[in-house]
Amino acid sequence: AGLGLDEVAGVAALEVDGVRHDHAIVVDARAHTWFFPAATAPTQFVFDPGRTLLAAVDTDKSPRLWIAELAGAALASDRRHAARALGRIAGPQAQAALVTALAGDAFWAVRGAAAAALAVIGNDGARDALVRATITEAHPRARRAIVRALGEFRRDVKVAAVLADLVERGDASYFVEAEACLALGKARAPQAPTLLRQAATRPSFTDVIRQHAYRGLAEARDDAALDLLVAGSRWGTPSGGRRAALTALASLGRGRRDRDAVRAREHVEELLRDRDFRVQAAALEALSTWGDRAAISAIEQLLARELDGRLRRRGKEIVRDLAEATAGSDEVARLRDDLVGLRAVTASLRERLDKLDARAAAPPPRRRVPARKRAPRPARPPRR
């Protein structure tokens, strides 16, 4: 029989004594309870193998079943899902299973998922496994995931040395080298400013190395890179690098009102007139990230002259957001002033109460009783 419009069919796979048993299920309500018979305790349980259902599925299983799924599930998508779950669970057994998958799973995406999960665990053992994998991993996509995971170990000397060496000597894959640039900045390595400036000069496919080098400088919070990023966003360099420079400029300039930041923001406003539509769109997004209401005038000028509906629609949204943020800031300022006034009144009242309390606690002054005046003695009559 066919399924109704509000019914979804799926499969629950149970492995018992090394044999897989598929159980058909139908989802037609908000809540279900299913019972699956098994002669002994299952060694594996996978709900919806291959993740074919159009649904968000949160499976609560014991670490033992997740480890078994990572090690033995037939489909790579299930093993990847198990790797993510083990990263959240952590623990010595989960970590050991992830290290094994990182070194030996047959599919590169599973090894990449294991690398990401080890970054979530984030201890020294996970870090050392990732460092070893940068040497032994052959597939560029898995190597890229491993390098990305190393970027999560902030201010780690060992990680900084590995990433710095990779950025300096390069990689056979442009994308791995680019990912290393971004990871070096995320790790806040002390070598990042110098090495990323060098990497930003290298040509590559779609300018990917330069893009990630600019993003890495922003992640490293290198405020001295503003001039480099302004130069990188000018006409005459590849579009991808120019747009990445604008994104990095906005990240570094956000919240800043100093002279260098104002000059950089004004440069971004000039690029609203650029000949490249994609650079114009990137400049709009950069001004949105910057969050400075001083940019409203430049965006309104773009709206007055621009015919492209995409730029006009996004420009109107940004003007609205900046104006609302300004109104919110003014309201916050008024509330802050009111709060300061209330604090002053409260301090004055507290001072008066302290004086009253001190007066009440003080012992009453001793009243001096005036001495009684003695009646004058009658004068003695004179002797005769």
Secondary structure, DSSP 8 states (H G I E B T S, - for coil): ----TT-EEEEEEEEETTEEEEEEEEE-SS--------SS--SEEEESTT--SSS-------HHHHHHHHHH-SSHHHHHHHHHHHHHH-SHHHHHHHHHHHHH-SSHHHHHHHHHHHHHH-SHHHHHHHHHHHHH---HHHHHHHHHHHTTSTT-HHHHHHHHHHHHH--SSHHHHHHHHHHHHHTT-TTHHHHHHHHTT---GGGHHHHHHHHHHHHTT-GGGHHHHHHHTSTTS-HHHHHHHHHHHHHHHTT--SHHHHHHHHHHHHGGG-S-HHHHHHHHHHHHHHT-GGGHHHHHHHHHH---HHHHHHHHHHHHHHHHHHHHHHHHHHHHHHHHHHHHHHHHHHHHHHHHHHHHHS----------------------
